[in-house]
Amino acid sequence: MKQSFSLGLGAVLLAIWLLLWGEVTLANLLSGLAVVALVLRLIPNHEDGPALPIFRPVWALRFAARVLWSLLRANVAVALDAIYADPLEALTHTL
């Protein structure tokens, strides 16, 4: 079961690699095989099947707050850039 799972996943990963490059050449095929071998070596393979991801709500909320704060800061910086013609003046008004 383990080898068939790895071969199937490897074939899918190789197909995605080739599709992303847009053409099938010897260089793309060989580099794809190398990347697929590396990825399959690094991914842990559990005997009972794939492990379910652990959802941590506190960390998810912290991450969402950080993303929203970054979006707010970026939007304010862009808005100030649009309002003030002088870039140095806009820098003095950022968060």
Buried (B, 14 or more C-beta within 10 A) or exposed (E): EEEEEBEEBBEEBBEEBBEEBEEEEEEBBEBBBEEBEEEBEEEEBEEEEEEEEEEEEEEEEEEEEEEEEEEEEEEEBEEBBEEBEEEEEBEEEEE
